[in-house]
Amino acid sequence: MKIFLTLISILFLFSCNCDKSLSSKFDCKNVLIDEQLEALANYNKDFYDENYSGEVISYFDNNDKQIEWKLYYKNGEIIKYESFHGNGDPKIVMPVKCNAEHGIVTVYMNQGKIAYEIEYKLGHKDGIGKSYYENGKIHKLVRFENDKKHGKQYEFSIEGDTILIEKYEHGKKLK
């Protein structure tokens, strides 16, 4: 029993002291990089050190009042991107990993109403996508697996009634 506990302790110590940069690079395998995010990250490296944590803000017309977009950095990596309509309402909120969409990306209409949400994994649509009517009710519910529709897809009326169900398998519509 003591040997078992000792082995568990050693494994725990080694796993906690692993090189974070190696594990981060391993996590970024098969990423579909967003070229604009990569360009912004490379541009900002000229102004911030490689371990920068904080925000980078761009303003409409350089007037320091209307925010056009924000990038959030943690230890030199972009972790979130937000853009805004000219009136200040949110336009896009995008979690980022490895310079790619990673998590639920939300796109807004004017007045802060959600237009749609799609789940991404390292730049690939992978999970549930939802589009919305202006009244906030779900218009479509779509499931993705590796950028392709997969599983049951639903379309709803503006009142919330199901009007269409389709089934897909790896991007191919089933009859």
C-alpha positions in Angstrom: 0.0 0.0 0.0 2.9 2.4 0.8 4.5 1.7 -2.6 1.2 2.5 -4.3 0.8 5.8 -2.5 4.4 6.7 -3.2 3.9 6.0 -6.9 0.7 8.1 -7.0 2.6 10.9 -5.2 5.4 10.8 -7.7 3.1 10.8 -10.7 1.2 13.7 -9.2 4.4 15.7 -8.7 5.6 15.0 -12.2 2.2 15.9 -13.7 2.1 19.2 -11.8 5.7 20.2 -12.8 5.3 19.5 -16.5 6.4 22.2 -19.0 3.3 24.2 -19.6 4.5 25.4 -23.1 4.8 21.8 -24.2 1.3 20.9 -23.1 -0.1 24.1 -24.7 1.5 23.3 -28.0 0.2 19.7 -27.8 -3.3 21.1 -27.2 -3.1 23.1 -30.4 -2.8 20.1 -32.7 -5.3 20.1 -35.6 -6.2 23.7 -35.0 -7.9 25.8 -37.7 -6.3 29.1 -37.2 -8.2 32.3 -37.7 -5.9 34.4 -39.9 -7.2 37.7 -38.6 -6.5 36.7 -34.9 -3.1 35.4 -35.9 -2.3 38.7 -37.7 -3.5 40.7 -34.6 -1.4 38.5 -32.3 1.7 38.9 -34.4 1.1 42.7 -34.8 0.7 43.1 -31.0 3.9 41.2 -30.3 5.7 44.4 -31.4 4.2 46.3 -28.5 3.7 43.8 -25.7 6.1 41.2 -24.2 5.5 37.5 -24.8 3.9 37.1 -21.3 1.5 40.0 -21.5 -1.8 39.7 -19.6 -4.5 42.3 -20.1 -6.6 44.0 -22.8 -5.8 45.5 -26.1 -8.5 47.9 -27.3 -9.2 49.4 -30.7 -11.5 52.4 -31.1 -13.6 53.6 -34.1 -12.0 56.6 -35.7 -9.4 56.8 -33.0 -11.6 58.9 -30.8 -11.1 56.8 -27.6 -14.8 56.7 -27.0 -16.4 54.1 -29.3 -14.7 50.7 -28.9 -14.5 48.7 -32.1 -12.9 45.6 -30.7 -11.0 44.2 -27.7 -8.5 41.4 -27.3 -7.9 39.8 -24.0 -4.5 38.2 -23.3 -3.3 35.8 -20.7 0.4 35.0 -20.5 1.0 36.2 -24.1 -1.9 34.3 -25.7 -5.2 35.7 -26.9 -8.0 34.1 -24.9 -11.0 36.2 -26.0 -12.0 38.6 -28.8 -15.0 41.0 -28.6 -16.2 43.4 -31.3 -18.9 46.0 -31.0 -21.5 47.8 -33.2 -21.0 51.5 -33.7 -23.6 52.2 -30.9 -21.5 50.2 -28.4 -23.6 47.1 -28.3 -21.8 43.8 -28.6 -21.3 42.4 -32.1 -19.2 39.2 -31.5 -17.9 37.5 -28.4 -15.4 34.8 -29.2 -13.4 32.6 -26.8 -10.0 31.9 -28.3 -7.4 29.2 -28.0 -4.3 28.8 -30.2 -5.5 31.8 -32.3 -8.7 30.0 -33.2 -12.3 30.0 -32.1 -12.7 27.7 -29.1 -15.9 27.6 -27.1 -19.3 29.2 -27.7 -19.0 32.1 -30.2 -21.9 34.5 -29.9 -22.9 36.9 -32.7 -25.3 39.7 -31.9 -27.8 41.8 -33.8 -28.2 45.5 -32.9 -29.7 46.2 -29.5 -27.8 43.4 -27.9 -30.1 40.6 -29.2 -28.4 37.3 -30.0 -28.4 36.4 -33.7 -26.7 33.0 -33.3 -24.3 31.0 -31.1 -22.1 28.2 -32.4 -19.8 25.9 -30.4 -16.2 25.6 -31.7 -13.3 23.4 -30.8 -9.9 24.8 -32.0 -11.5 26.6 -35.0 -13.8 23.8 -36.1 -17.6 23.9 -35.6 -18.1 21.1 -33.1 -21.2 21.1 -30.9 -24.5 22.9 -31.0 -25.4 25.9 -33.1 -28.4 28.0 -32.5 -29.9 30.9 -34.5 -32.6 33.1 -33.0 -35.5 35.2 -34.0 -35.6 38.9 -32.9 -38.1 37.9 -30.2 -35.4 35.7 -28.6 -36.9 32.3 -29.6 -34.8 29.7 -31.2 -35.1 29.6 -35.0 -32.8 26.7 -35.8 -30.9 24.2 -33.7 -28.0 22.5 -35.6 -25.5 20.0 -34.4 -22.0 20.0 -35.8 -19.2 17.4 -35.7 -15.8 18.5 -37.2 -17.4 21.3 -39.3 -20.2 19.1 -40.7 -23.9 18.8 -39.7 -24.4 15.7 -37.7 -27.4 14.3 -36.0 -30.9 15.8 -35.8 -31.4 19.4 -37.0 -34.5 21.4 -36.0 -36.2 24.4 -37.3 -38.9 26.2 -35.3 -41.6 28.8 -36.1 -41.4 32.2 -34.5 -43.9 30.9 -31.9 -41.6 28.0 -31.0 -43.4 25.2 -32.8 -41.2 22.6 -34.5 -41.7 23.0 -38.3 -38.8 20.8 -39.7 -36.6 18.0 -38.5 -33.7 16.7 -40.6 -31.1 14.2 -39.9 -27.5 14.4 -41.0 -24.6 12.0 -40.8 -21.2 13.6 -41.1 -22.6 16.4 -43.4 -24.8 14.1 -45.6 -28.5 14.5 -45.3 -30.4 11.3 -44.6 -33.8 10.6 -46.0 
